[in-house]
Amino acid sequence: MDAVGRPFIEATNGGRIEASDVTITDMGTPEHGQVTAEPAISFNPGSTGSLVRATLQRNNIGVEVSGAQGVELDGVTVSESEADGIVLNGDKGTSMANLRAEANGGNGMFVGGETSDRPITGLTTLGNKLYGLVVTQQKGAQVNGISTEADEAGGLRLNQAENVTVTDFTATDQPIGIFTHVGSTGIVLDNIRANGGRRGVVVEKSTTNLELKNSTIEGSRVAGINIGGKEIRVNSTQVSDARQPCGSSAARPTSS
């Protein structure tokens, strides 16, 4: 189970993988001297296909869609990966539904690479070592229909994100429900529900032009909202049962 050089499944340029009702376990450990390990199953640039009603467990990375076109991910559960559960990297036209990432050694899902117009949706996370979802260096991304719980670093991390809209997002018992930083700008957080945990929403000082609206933050043990950025607006948002409803080191919300 811990041997190096374990196999992996890969679709390369022009290739196609169609897999349904499958279980994939204990794959993708690197060979001696190899710098990075392989995902158990990967759709690489120029490839396509689908992964439907699939369970991936104890792999290095569960599934990676990197530069692929029109991949379908539906009913996929990824757990106990050594690193991230699901990786999307410069993919185009990926469809996502009924995804679950739990107890992975990195993030539940990591989204990066060249910006794509596909929505990031249909994900439930639980107990991952880092964040439930990370969205980095993306412009104009739409994040919706995400539910996160008890991930060790937090629910959602937005890093160098520009004009990203997050709607219908739930964070339960998270250290940080949503964290924005490293120059993120033009962020809209709409219909956010944060329950329990330490902090509901944390806006780091390098974030600019963010709006939090139509949201509910309840029972945060430290603070409901921490604001350290500039041009931050909080509208139609209820914060209750928090030790500190709203804290700010650089700005105050324009309305609440």
Secondary structure, 3 states (H helix, E strand, C coil): CCCCCCCCEEECCCCEEEEEEEEEECCCCCCCCCCCCCEEEEECCCCEEEEEEEEEECCCEEEEEECCECCEEEEEEEECCCCCCEEEECCECCEEECEEEECCCCCCEEEECCCCCCCEEEEEEECCCCEEEEEECCECCEEEEEEEECCCCEEEEEECCECCEEEEEEEECCCEEEEEECCCEEEEEEEEEEECCCEEEEECCCCEEEEEECCEEECCCCEEEEECCEEEEEECCEEECCCCCEEECCCCCCCC
